[in-house]
Amino acid sequence: MANRIGKSIDQQLQKLGFVEGSTVFLFEPDGTFSQTTGQNTLQGSYEWDSNGSALTLKYLNHIPLKATVSASGNHLSLLFEASNFLSFITFLGTHSRISAADTLATLFKSFEG
């Protein structure tokens, strides 16, 4: 069951444009950023933690999304906590009317923890 739900989550993420290597972030020195995933661009602000290993993104300056950061060459990887990502996807589905986001939120809620 978990494997089937996992595949459904992957399919819905792909519908939203979340495919490995497809998201581009542009971080500005003034603490703002833009994120482009597929044809969609979102903007917000960001804050680094004191040791530079975590980043908090605030989409539309309302939704905080904390990520653990790792870098290799000119690639940056962000690992998001599942519960925060669920809040982000739920907000996105509510405010954008993207059905894939609503489906994802429902699928995420079927997992424990």
N, C-alpha and C positions, 0 to 999 in steps of 0.2 A: 504494500500500500504506500509506504513512504517513498519508494522508488518511483511509483507512478505519479504521486503528487509532485515529487521533485522534477520530473520531466515536464509536467504541466506548468510548473513555476518557470522553468527555463523557456518554454514556448511563449508564455505571457511576457516575460522579460524581453525576449527577442522582438515581440510585437511593439514594445515600447522603445526599441532601439538599443537595449542593453546587450551588446555583443562584445566579447572580449576585444579590447583594442579600439573600440568605436567611440569612446567618450573622450572628449578633449576639454580640459580645464585650462582656463587662463586666469592666473592669479596676479592681481595688480598690487603694487606696493602700498596703496592706500587702504588695503584690507578688503577690497571687493574682488569678486570673481565672476566668471561666466562659465557655464558648463554647456557644451553642445553634445547631444546624443542623437544620432541620426539627424533628423530635420528640426529637432526641438532644441531651443536654447533657454536655459534658466539662469537667473542672476541672483546674487546675494552677497553676503559678507563672510569673512573667515577669520579665525583666530588660531594661532599655533600655541601649543602648550609650551611650558618653559623649557623643556628639553628637546623640542622639535620632533618628537616621535608620534605626536597625535595632532589632529587638526579638527576643528569644529567648523562645519559649514552651516550657515544660516540662509536657507532659501527664503526669498522674499522677506528677509529679516525677521521671520517668525518661526521657522521650523529648524531647530538645531539638529544636526546630524554629525555625530562624532565618528571619526575614522582613525584607525592606526595607519601610520604612514611608513612605507619603505620605498627606497629608491635604488635603481640599478641603471647606470649609464644615464641616458636621457629619458628614462621611463619612471614614472611615479605610480606606485600601487597604493590604493586606498582600500582598507578592509573595514567595512561598516558593521556595527552591531545589528543583529537581526531585528530586535525590537524597535530600534531607531529607524531602520530602513522601512519597517512596516508602517510606522507613523508617517514617514515621508510619502510612501506609495499611496496610503489612504488619503492623505491630503491632496496629492496629485490627482487621484481619481475623483475626489469630491469637487475640486476646483477646476479641473480641465475637462471633465466629462469623457475621459478616456476609459472605455469599457475594460480594456486590458488591465488597467490599474485597479479597478474594482474587483476583477477576477483574481488578481494577484493578492489583494488584501484578504479575500476570502480563503484562498489557498494557504497563505501564511498563517492565518488564525487556526488552521487545522493541525499545526505542529505545536508540540509542547515545548516551552522554554524558548 
